[in-house]
Amino acid sequence: MMDWFAPVDAYCERSGPEYWAEPVNALTNGAFVLAAAIMAWRLQGQRLPLARALVVVLAIIGIGSYLFHTHANRLTGMLDVLPILAFILLYIFAATRDFMGARPWVAALAMVGFLPFAAALAPLFARVPGLGSSAGYAPVPVLILIYAALLAWRTPATARGLALGAGILIISLLFRSMDSAICDAFPLGTHFMWHLLNALMLGWMIEVYRRHAAKAG
């Protein structure tokens, strides 16, 4: 039987089981909440319920990750990962329906299709030296770039925005992957950069959606 409260020591900065054993990793989750607040302000006056839902999920990502980096156990690990998955799925639905012009049921199929897509690609990325646990996230920038390529002629500004988001995410994943590798030389680690860049990227992805909707409307 799984012990959901068993302590987890996954990142370089963690020095023990104490609440503030990862102060930088914990506090940098404020970037997610800040990005959510900025995007909530930018969405004022626009009737974009999916964008507002993404903003809420973005804030929850920050809260869930904060809980994991203060109460590091399997349960809070789920609270860290599940909101990220929710954001990905919701964005796929929004992008397929509103960027691609697909019907809602097609967008729903695309959303569900991400799961086998990621399951097929993640083992391949796991073979990349040094990528480690970040392999599970690696299919995401691939999918974003696929959408960018499909939209390049139809809506080039949106395609460029998506490509920029994918680029930020790739850099963010590099910092996430480097954390344990440089632990001896840099005890703070680099996971906090994953938080800062990921917050920037997710906020930007909502902004891409907002700009697309503003032009389409």
C-alpha positions as CSV (number, residue, x, y, z in Angstrom):
1,M,0.0,0.0,0.0
2,M,1.4,3.4,-1.0
3,D,2.3,5.8,1.7
4,W,1.1,9.1,0.4
5,F,2.8,11.0,3.2
6,A,6.3,9.4,2.6
7,P,8.8,12.2,2.3
8,V,10.2,13.0,-1.2
9,D,13.7,14.4,-1.7
10,A,13.7,15.2,-5.5
11,Y,15.6,18.5,-5.8
12,C,19.1,19.7,-5.1
13,E,18.0,22.5,-2.8
14,R,16.2,20.2,-0.3
15,S,18.4,19.7,2.7
16,G,16.0,17.7,4.9
17,P,12.3,17.1,5.7
18,E,11.7,20.5,7.2
19,Y,9.0,22.9,5.9
20,W,11.5,25.5,4.7
21,A,14.1,23.0,3.3
22,E,13.5,24.4,-0.2
23,P,12.9,28.1,0.4
24,V,13.9,29.3,-3.1
25,N,12.0,26.6,-4.8
26,A,9.0,27.3,-2.6
27,L,8.9,31.1,-2.9
28,T,9.5,31.2,-6.6
29,N,6.1,29.6,-7.1
30,G,4.8,33.1,-6.5
31,A,5.7,33.7,-10.1
32,F,2.7,31.6,-11.2
33,V,0.3,33.5,-9.0
34,L,1.8,36.8,-10.3
35,A,1.5,35.6,-13.9
36,A,-2.2,34.6,-13.2
37,A,-2.9,38.1,-11.7
38,I,-1.4,39.9,-14.7
39,M,-3.4,37.8,-17.2
40,A,-6.6,38.3,-15.2
41,W,-6.0,42.0,-15.5
42,R,-5.3,41.8,-19.2
43,L,-8.5,39.8,-19.8
44,Q,-10.7,42.4,-18.3
45,G,-13.5,43.3,-20.7
46,Q,-13.1,40.2,-22.8
47,R,-15.6,37.4,-22.8
48,L,-13.1,34.5,-22.8
49,P,-14.3,31.9,-20.3
50,L,-11.6,29.4,-21.3
51,A,-8.9,32.0,-20.9
52,R,-10.2,32.8,-17.4
53,A,-10.3,29.1,-16.6
54,L,-6.6,28.9,-17.7
55,V,-5.8,31.8,-15.4
56,V,-7.4,30.0,-12.4
57,V,-5.5,26.8,-13.2
58,L,-2.3,28.8,-13.5
59,A,-2.7,30.2,-10.0
60,I,-3.5,26.7,-8.7
61,I,-0.3,25.4,-10.3
62,G,1.6,27.9,-8.1
63,I,-0.2,26.8,-5.0
64,G,0.2,23.1,-5.7
65,S,3.9,23.5,-6.4
66,Y,4.4,25.6,-3.3
67,L,2.8,22.8,-1.2
68,F,5.0,20.2,-2.8
69,H,8.2,22.2,-2.1
70,T,7.2,22.8,1.5
71,H,5.4,19.5,2.4
72,A,7.4,17.2,0.1
73,N,5.5,14.0,-0.1
74,R,3.7,11.8,-2.7
75,L,0.3,13.5,-2.0
76,T,1.6,17.0,-2.6
77,G,3.5,15.7,-5.5
78,M,0.2,14.9,-7.1
79,L,-1.1,18.4,-6.2
80,D,2.0,19.7,-8.1
81,V,1.5,17.6,-11.2
82,L,-2.2,17.4,-11.8
83,P,-2.8,21.2,-12.2
84,I,-0.1,21.3,-14.9
85,L,-1.8,18.4,-16.7
86,A,-5.2,20.3,-16.4
87,F,-3.6,23.4,-18.0
88,I,-2.2,21.4,-20.9
89,L,-5.5,19.6,-21.6
90,L,-7.6,22.8,-21.3
91,Y,-5.2,24.7,-23.6
92,I,-5.3,21.9,-26.2
93,F,-9.1,22.1,-26.2
94,A,-9.0,25.9,-26.6
95,A,-6.3,25.9,-29.2
96,T,-7.9,23.2,-31.3
97,R,-11.3,24.8,-31.2
98,D,-10.4,28.4,-31.5
99,F,-7.0,28.4,-33.4
100,M,-7.8,25.6,-35.7
101,G,-11.6,26.3,-36.0
102,A,-12.5,22.7,-35.1
103,R,-15.8,21.7,-33.6
104,P,-15.9,21.2,-29.8
105,W,-16.1,17.4,-30.1
106,V,-13.0,17.4,-32.3
107,A,-11.2,19.6,-29.8
108,A,-12.3,17.2,-27.0
109,L,-10.8,14.3,-29.0
110,A,-7.5,16.2,-29.5
111,M,-7.5,16.9,-25.7
112,V,-7.9,13.2,-24.9
113,G,-5.4,12.3,-27.6
114,F,-2.6,14.1,-25.8
115,L,-2.5,11.3,-23.2
116,P,-1.4,8.5,-25.7
117,F,0.7,11.1,-27.6
118,A,2.7,11.9,-24.4
119,A,2.8,8.2,-23.4
120,A,4.3,7.3,-26.7
121,L,6.9,10.1,-26.8
122,A,8.0,10.2,-23.1
123,P,9.9,6.9,-23.2
124,L,11.8,8.1,-26.3
125,F,12.8,11.3,-24.5
126,A,13.8,9.3,-21.4
127,R,16.6,7.8,-23.5
128,V,18.1,11.3,-23.9
129,P,21.1,11.5,-21.5
130,G,20.5,14.0,-18.6
131,L,16.8,14.6,-19.3
132,G,15.7,12.4,-16.4
133,S,12.2,13.1,-15.0
134,S,11.8,16.0,-17.4
135,A,11.2,13.5,-20.1
136,G,7.6,13.4,-19.1
137,Y,7.2,17.1,-20.0
138,A,9.2,16.9,-23.2
139,P,6.2,16.0,-25.5
140,V,4.6,19.3,-24.6
141,P,6.9,21.6,-26.6
142,V,6.8,19.1,-29.5
143,L,3.0,19.4,-29.6
144,I,3.1,23.2,-29.4
145,L,5.5,23.3,-32.3
146,I,3.2,21.0,-34.3
147,Y,0.3,23.5,-33.7
148,A,2.6,26.4,-34.7
149,A,3.5,24.6,-37.9
150,L,-0.1,23.9,-38.8
151,L,-1.1,27.6,-38.1
152,A,1.9,29.1,-39.8
153,W,0.0,30.1,-43.0
154,R,-3.5,30.6,-41.5
155,T,-2.6,32.8,-38.5
156,P,1.2,33.5,-38.6
157,A,1.1,35.8,-35.5
158,T,-0.5,33.1,-33.4
159,A,2.0,30.5,-34.8
160,R,4.9,32.8,-33.9
161,G,3.5,33.2,-30.4
162,L,3.2,29.4,-29.9
163,A,6.7,28.9,-31.2
164,L,8.0,31.4,-28.7
165,G,6.1,29.6,-25.9
166,A,7.7,26.3,-27.0
167,G,11.1,27.9,-27.0
168,I,10.7,29.2,-23.5
169,L,9.5,25.8,-22.3
170,I,12.5,24.1,-23.8
171,I,14.9,26.4,-22.0
172,S,12.8,25.9,-18.8
173,L,13.1,22.1,-19.2
174,L,16.9,22.4,-19.6
175,F,17.1,24.1,-16.2
176,R,14.8,21.5,-14.7
177,S,17.0,18.7,-16.0
178,M,20.2,20.4,-14.8
179,D,19.2,20.5,-11.2
180,S,20.6,17.2,-9.9
181,A,23.5,17.2,-12.3
182,I,25.1,20.4,-10.8
183,C,24.1,19.8,-7.2
184,D,27.6,19.3,-5.9
185,A,28.9,22.5,-7.6
186,F,25.8,24.6,-7.0
187,P,23.8,23.4,-4.0
188,L,20.9,25.7,-4.6
189,G,20.2,23.9,-7.9
190,T,18.3,25.2,-10.9
191,H,14.8,24.0,-10.3
192,F,13.7,27.5,-9.3
193,M,14.4,28.6,-12.9
194,W,11.8,26.0,-14.0
195,H,9.3,27.9,-11.9
196,L,10.2,31.3,-13.2
197,L,10.4,30.4,-16.8
198,N,7.4,28.1,-16.7
199,A,5.3,30.9,-15.1
200,L,6.4,33.2,-17.9
201,M,5.6,30.6,-20.5
202,L,2.2,29.7,-19.2
203,G,1.2,33.4,-18.8
204,W,2.5,34.0,-22.4
205,M,0.4,31.1,-23.7
206,I,-2.7,32.7,-22.3
207,E,-1.7,36.0,-23.8
208,V,-1.3,34.3,-27.2
209,Y,-4.9,32.9,-26.8
210,R,-6.1,36.4,-25.8
211,R,-4.5,38.1,-28.7
212,H,-5.8,35.6,-31.2
213,A,-9.4,35.9,-29.8
214,A,-9.1,39.7,-29.9
215,K,-8.2,39.6,-33.6
216,A,-10.8,37.0,-34.5
217,G,-13.5,39.0,-32.6
